[in-house]
């Protein structure tokens, strides 16, 4: 009973404004390399 607050909740996703794909909030999109509207990584090649 003491550790009942340690349970994991479901992951939250939201739809990306530009690509329309689901992504986790506050994480870099690995396909585009964008975070908060700016380029932080080079996009991965397919």
PyMOL Python script that loads the backbone (N, CA, C, O; Angstrom):
from pymol import cmd

cmd.read_pdbstr("""\
ATOM      1  N   UNK A   1       0.815  -1.193   0.000  1.00  0.00           N
ATOM      2  CA  UNK A   1       0.000   0.000   0.000  1.00  0.00           C
ATOM      3  C   UNK A   1       0.867   1.268   0.000  1.00  0.00           C
ATOM      4  O   UNK A   1       0.427   2.311  -0.483  1.00  0.00           O
ATOM      5  N   UNK A   2       2.070   1.190   0.527  1.00  0.00           N
ATOM      6  CA  UNK A   2       2.904   2.385   0.607  1.00  0.00           C
ATOM      7  C   UNK A   2       3.369   2.854  -0.757  1.00  0.00           C
ATOM      8  O   UNK A   2       3.624   4.043  -0.948  1.00  0.00           O
ATOM      9  N   UNK A   3       3.486   1.931  -1.718  1.00  0.00           N
ATOM     10  CA  UNK A   3       4.012   2.302  -3.030  1.00  0.00           C
ATOM     11  C   UNK A   3       2.936   2.336  -4.109  1.00  0.00           C
ATOM     12  O   UNK A   3       3.233   2.150  -5.289  1.00  0.00           O
ATOM     13  N   UNK A   4       1.726   2.567  -3.723  1.00  0.00           N
ATOM     14  CA  UNK A   4       0.641   2.586  -4.701  1.00  0.00           C
ATOM     15  C   UNK A   4       0.769   3.774  -5.657  1.00  0.00           C
ATOM     16  O   UNK A   4       0.201   3.738  -6.748  1.00  0.00           O
ATOM     17  N   UNK A   5       1.494   4.816  -5.278  1.00  0.00           N
ATOM     18  CA  UNK A   5       1.669   5.978  -6.138  1.00  0.00           C
ATOM     19  C   UNK A   5       2.795   5.777  -7.158  1.00  0.00           C
ATOM     20  O   UNK A   5       3.029   6.659  -7.984  1.00  0.00           O
ATOM     21  N   UNK A   6       3.491   4.647  -7.122  1.00  0.00           N
ATOM     22  CA  UNK A   6       4.580   4.377  -8.055  1.00  0.00           C
ATOM     23  C   UNK A   6       4.101   3.809  -9.389  1.00  0.00           C
ATOM     24  O   UNK A   6       4.917   3.594 -10.284  1.00  0.00           O
ATOM     25  N   UNK A   7       2.821   3.566  -9.543  1.00  0.00           N
ATOM     26  CA  UNK A   7       2.297   2.989 -10.779  1.00  0.00           C
ATOM     27  C   UNK A   7       2.519   3.955 -11.941  1.00  0.00           C
ATOM     28  O   UNK A   7       2.423   5.170 -11.772  1.00  0.00           O
ATOM     29  N   UNK A   8       2.814   3.411 -13.111  1.00  0.00           N
ATOM     30  CA  UNK A   8       3.036   4.233 -14.295  1.00  0.00           C
ATOM     31  C   UNK A   8       1.718   4.534 -14.976  1.00  0.00           C
ATOM     32  O   UNK A   8       0.853   3.666 -15.096  1.00  0.00           O
ATOM     33  N   UNK A   9       1.575   5.750 -15.413  1.00  0.00           N
ATOM     34  CA  UNK A   9       0.382   6.141 -16.162  1.00  0.00           C
ATOM     35  C   UNK A   9       0.593   5.908 -17.651  1.00  0.00           C
ATOM     36  O   UNK A   9       1.713   5.629 -18.079  1.00  0.00           O
ATOM     37  N   UNK A  10      -0.450   6.016 -18.433  1.00  0.00           N
ATOM     38  CA  UNK A  10      -0.311   5.827 -19.882  1.00  0.00           C
ATOM     39  C   UNK A  10       0.495   6.975 -20.506  1.00  0.00           C
ATOM     40  O   UNK A  10       0.463   8.102 -20.010  1.00  0.00           O
ATOM     41  N   UNK A  11       1.206   6.685 -21.580  1.00  0.00           N
ATOM     42  CA  UNK A  11       1.963   7.713 -22.280  1.00  0.00           C
ATOM     43  C   UNK A  11       1.013   8.679 -22.963  1.00  0.00           C
ATOM     44  O   UNK A  11      -0.039   8.282 -23.464  1.00  0.00           O
ATOM     45  N   UNK A  12       1.386   9.939 -22.978  1.00  0.00           N
ATOM     46  CA  UNK A  12       0.561  10.934 -23.652  1.00  0.00           C
ATOM     47  C   UNK A  12       1.217  11.303 -24.975  1.00  0.00           C
ATOM     48  O   UNK A  12       2.438  11.432 -25.062  1.00  0.00           O
ATOM     49  N   UNK A  13       0.406  11.467 -25.984  1.00  0.00           N
ATOM     50  CA  UNK A  13       0.864  11.855 -27.312  1.00  0.00           C
ATOM     51  C   UNK A  13      -0.007  12.997 -27.804  1.00  0.00           C
ATOM     52  O   UNK A  13      -1.174  13.104 -27.429  1.00  0.00           O
ATOM     53  N   UNK A  14       0.560  13.845 -28.637  1.00  0.00           N
ATOM     54  CA  UNK A  14      -0.244  14.859 -29.298  1.00  0.00           C
ATOM     55  C   UNK A  14       0.142  14.910 -30.765  1.00  0.00           C
ATOM     56  O   UNK A  14       1.221  14.463 -31.153  1.00  0.00           O
ATOM     57  N   UNK A  15      -0.737  15.452 -31.563  1.00  0.00           N
ATOM     58  CA  UNK A  15      -0.532  15.500 -33.010  1.00  0.00           C
ATOM     59  C   UNK A  15       0.376  16.671 -33.365  1.00  0.00           C
ATOM     60  O   UNK A  15       0.162  17.793 -32.906  1.00  0.00           O
ATOM     61  N   UNK A  16       1.381  16.407 -34.178  1.00  0.00           N
ATOM     62  CA  UNK A  16       2.299  17.443 -34.625  1.00  0.00           C
ATOM     63  C   UNK A  16       1.574  18.375 -35.584  1.00  0.00           C
ATOM     64  O   UNK A  16       0.823  17.917 -36.446  1.00  0.00           O
ATOM     65  N   UNK A  17       1.791  19.671 -35.442  1.00  0.00           N
ATOM     66  CA  UNK A  17       1.088  20.648 -36.271  1.00  0.00           C
ATOM     67  C   UNK A  17       1.506  20.583 -37.738  1.00  0.00           C
ATOM     68  O   UNK A  17       0.677  20.778 -38.627  1.00  0.00           O
ATOM     69  N   UNK A  18       2.771  20.313 -37.993  1.00  0.00           N
ATOM     70  CA  UNK A  18       3.268  20.350 -39.368  1.00  0.00           C
ATOM     71  C   UNK A  18       3.127  19.013 -40.085  1.00  0.00           C
ATOM     72  O   UNK A  18       2.691  18.978 -41.236  1.00  0.00           O
ATOM     73  N   UNK A  19       3.488  17.907 -39.423  1.00  0.00           N
ATOM     74  CA  UNK A  19       3.469  16.614 -40.097  1.00  0.00           C
ATOM     75  C   UNK A  19       2.186  15.838 -39.867  1.00  0.00           C
ATOM     76  O   UNK A  19       1.851  14.965 -40.668  1.00  0.00           O
ATOM     77  N   UNK A  20       1.455  16.128 -38.796  1.00  0.00           N
ATOM     78  CA  UNK A  20       0.225  15.414 -38.500  1.00  0.00           C
ATOM     79  C   UNK A  20       0.448  14.079 -37.816  1.00  0.00           C
ATOM     80  O   UNK A  20      -0.509  13.336 -37.595  1.00  0.00           O
ATOM     81  N   UNK A  21       1.689  13.757 -37.476  1.00  0.00           N
ATOM     82  CA  UNK A  21       1.981  12.494 -36.801  1.00  0.00           C
ATOM     83  C   UNK A  21       1.930  12.679 -35.293  1.00  0.00           C
ATOM     84  O   UNK A  21       2.084  13.789 -34.785  1.00  0.00           O
ATOM     85  N   UNK A  22       1.713  11.584 -34.591  1.00  0.00           N
ATOM     86  CA  UNK A  22       1.689  11.632 -33.132  1.00  0.00           C
ATOM     87  C   UNK A  22       3.109  11.663 -32.595  1.00  0.00           C
ATOM     88  O   UNK A  22       3.983  10.946 -33.080  1.00  0.00           O
ATOM     89  N   UNK A  23       3.332  12.506 -31.581  1.00  0.00           N
ATOM     90  CA  UNK A  23       4.630  12.568 -30.938  1.00  0.00           C
ATOM     91  C   UNK A  23       4.443  12.884 -29.473  1.00  0.00           C
ATOM     92  O   UNK A  23       3.400  13.395 -29.065  1.00  0.00           O
ATOM     93  N   UNK A  24       5.469  12.576 -28.674  1.00  0.00           N
ATOM     94  CA  UNK A  24       5.409  12.861 -27.250  1.00  0.00           C
ATOM     95  C   UNK A  24       5.715  14.338 -27.004  1.00  0.00           C
ATOM     96  O   UNK A  24       6.588  14.904 -27.662  1.00  0.00           O
ATOM     97  N   UNK A  25       5.014  14.960 -26.073  1.00  0.00           N
ATOM     98  CA  UNK A  25       5.301  16.366 -25.784  1.00  0.00           C
ATOM     99  C   UNK A  25       6.668  16.527 -25.113  1.00  0.00           C
ATOM    100  O   UNK A  25       7.102  15.652 -24.363  1.00  0.00           O
ATOM    101  N   UNK A  26       7.329  17.620 -25.379  1.00  0.00           N
ATOM    102  CA  UNK A  26       8.637  17.975 -24.817  1.00  0.00           C
ATOM    103  C   UNK A  26       9.735  17.005 -25.239  1.00  0.00           C
ATOM    104  O   UNK A  26      10.676  16.777 -24.478  1.00  0.00           O
ATOM    105  N   UNK A  27       9.634  16.427 -26.442  1.00  0.00           N
ATOM    106  CA  UNK A  27      10.652  15.544 -26.980  1.00  0.00           C
ATOM    107  C   UNK A  27      10.976  15.974 -28.410  1.00  0.00           C
ATOM    108  O   UNK A  27      10.119  16.506 -29.116  1.00  0.00           O
ATOM    109  N   UNK A  28      12.204  15.742 -28.825  1.00  0.00           N
ATOM    110  CA  UNK A  28      12.634  16.058 -30.179  1.00  0.00           C
ATOM    111  C   UNK A  28      12.010  15.048 -31.144  1.00  0.00           C
ATOM    112  O   UNK A  28      12.006  13.848 -30.872  1.00  0.00           O
ATOM    113  N   UNK A  29      11.485  15.537 -32.267  1.00  0.00           N
ATOM    114  CA  UNK A  29      10.964  14.659 -33.311  1.00  0.00           C
ATOM    115  C   UNK A  29      12.160  14.141 -34.105  1.00  0.00           C
ATOM    116  O   UNK A  29      12.842  14.918 -34.773  1.00  0.00           O
ATOM    117  N   UNK A  30      12.418  12.838 -34.037  1.00  0.00           N
ATOM    118  CA  UNK A  30      13.613  12.279 -34.665  1.00  0.00           C
ATOM    119  C   UNK A  30      13.531  12.254 -36.189  1.00  0.00           C
ATOM    120  O   UNK A  30      14.565  12.219 -36.855  1.00  0.00           O
ATOM    121  N   UNK A  31      12.333  12.272 -36.750  1.00  0.00           N
ATOM    122  CA  UNK A  31      12.211  12.278 -38.212  1.00  0.00           C
ATOM    123  C   UNK A  31      12.581  13.631 -38.800  1.00  0.00           C
ATOM    124  O   UNK A  31      13.249  13.696 -39.832  1.00  0.00           O
ATOM    125  N   UNK A  32      12.154  14.712 -38.152  1.00  0.00           N
ATOM    126  CA  UNK A  32      12.430  16.041 -38.674  1.00  0.00           C
ATOM    127  C   UNK A  32      13.562  16.749 -37.947  1.00  0.00           C
ATOM    128  O   UNK A  32      14.179  17.654 -38.509  1.00  0.00           O
ATOM    129  N   UNK A  33      13.851  16.358 -36.708  1.00  0.00           N
ATOM    130  CA  UNK A  33      14.897  17.013 -35.923  1.00  0.00           C
ATOM    131  C   UNK A  33      14.455  18.322 -35.313  1.00  0.00           C
ATOM    132  O   UNK A  33      15.294  19.116 -34.887  1.00  0.00           O
ATOM    133  N   UNK A  34      13.152  18.569 -35.259  1.00  0.00           N
ATOM    134  CA  UNK A  34      12.634  19.838 -34.752  1.00  0.00           C
ATOM    135  C   UNK A  34      12.236  19.719 -33.288  1.00  0.00           C
ATOM    136  O   UNK A  34      11.768  18.671 -32.842  1.00  0.00           O
ATOM    137  N   UNK A  35      12.429  20.819 -32.539  1.00  0.00           N
ATOM    138  CA  UNK A  35      11.962  20.932 -31.168  1.00  0.00           C
ATOM    139  C   UNK A  35      11.569  22.377 -30.928  1.00  0.00           C
ATOM    140  O   UNK A  35      12.376  23.291 -31.102  1.00  0.00           O
ATOM    141  N   UNK A  36      10.336  22.573 -30.533  1.00  0.00           N
ATOM    142  CA  UNK A  36       9.790  23.916 -30.285  1.00  0.00           C
ATOM    143  C   UNK A  36       9.962  24.835 -31.488  1.00  0.00           C
ATOM    144  O   UNK A  36      10.264  26.018 -31.331  1.00  0.00           O
ATOM    145  N   UNK A  37       9.771  24.298 -32.679  1.00  0.00           N
ATOM    146  CA  UNK A  37       9.802  25.124 -33.880  1.00  0.00           C
ATOM    147  C   UNK A  37      11.181  25.457 -34.403  1.00  0.00           C
ATOM    148  O   UNK A  37      11.298  26.269 -35.320  1.00  0.00           O
ATOM    149  N   UNK A  38      12.229  24.865 -33.858  1.00  0.00           N
ATOM    150  CA  UNK A  38      13.574  25.123 -34.384  1.00  0.00           C
ATOM    151  C   UNK A  38      14.308  23.813 -34.619  1.00  0.00           C
ATOM    152  O   UNK A  38      14.007  22.799 -33.990  1.00  0.00           O
ATOM    153  N   UNK A  39      15.255  23.842 -35.515  1.00  0.00           N
ATOM    154  CA  UNK A  39      16.023  22.667 -35.910  1.00  0.00           C
ATOM    155  C   UNK A  39      17.132  22.430 -34.887  1.00  0.00           C
ATOM    156  O   UNK A  39      18.007  23.277 -34.710  1.00  0.00           O
ATOM    157  N   UNK A  40      17.097  21.269 -34.208  1.00  0.00           N
ATOM    158  CA  UNK A  40      18.127  20.964 -33.224  1.00  0.00           C
ATOM    159  C   UNK A  40      18.967  19.755 -33.613  1.00  0.00           C
ATOM    160  O   UNK A  40      20.076  19.593 -33.105  1.00  0.00           O
ATOM    161  N   UNK A  41      18.464  18.901 -34.505  1.00  0.00           N
ATOM    162  CA  UNK A  41      19.199  17.736 -34.986  1.00  0.00           C
ATOM    163  C   UNK A  41      19.092  17.669 -36.492  1.00  0.00           C
ATOM    164  O   UNK A  41      18.158  18.216 -37.079  1.00  0.00           O
ATOM    165  N   UNK A  42      20.038  17.004 -37.116  1.00  0.00           N
ATOM    166  CA  UNK A  42      19.896  16.752 -38.539  1.00  0.00           C
ATOM    167  C   UNK A  42      18.944  15.578 -38.726  1.00  0.00           C
ATOM    168  O   UNK A  42      19.069  14.578 -38.020  1.00  0.00           O
ATOM    169  N   UNK A  43      17.988  15.667 -39.662  1.00  0.00           N
ATOM    170  CA  UNK A  43      17.017  14.585 -39.844  1.00  0.00           C
ATOM    171  C   UNK A  43      17.669  13.290 -40.278  1.00  0.00           C
ATOM    172  O   UNK A  43      18.670  13.293 -40.994  1.00  0.00           O
ATOM    173  N   UNK A  44      17.089  12.176 -39.836  1.00  0.00           N
ATOM    174  CA  UNK A  44      17.584  10.863 -40.232  1.00  0.00           C
ATOM    175  C   UNK A  44      17.204  10.577 -41.676  1.00  0.00           C
ATOM    176  O   UNK A  44      16.137  10.974 -42.145  1.00  0.00           O
ATOM    177  N   UNK A  45      18.093   9.886 -42.366  1.00  0.00           N
ATOM    178  CA  UNK A  45      17.803   9.448 -43.744  1.00  0.00           C
ATOM    179  C   UNK A  45      17.091   8.110 -43.686  1.00  0.00           C
ATOM    180  O   UNK A  45      17.399   7.279 -42.831  1.00  0.00           O
ATOM    181  N   UNK A  46      16.137   7.889 -44.590  1.00  0.00           N
ATOM    182  CA  UNK A  46      15.397   6.608 -44.625  1.00  0.00           C
ATOM    183  C   UNK A  46      16.184   5.523 -45.273  1.00  0.00           C
ATOM    184  O   UNK A  46      15.706   4.393 -45.380  1.00  0.00           O
TER     185      UNK A  46
END
""", "prot")
cmd.dss("prot")
cmd.show_as("cartoon", "prot")
cmd.util.cbc("prot")
cmd.orient("prot")
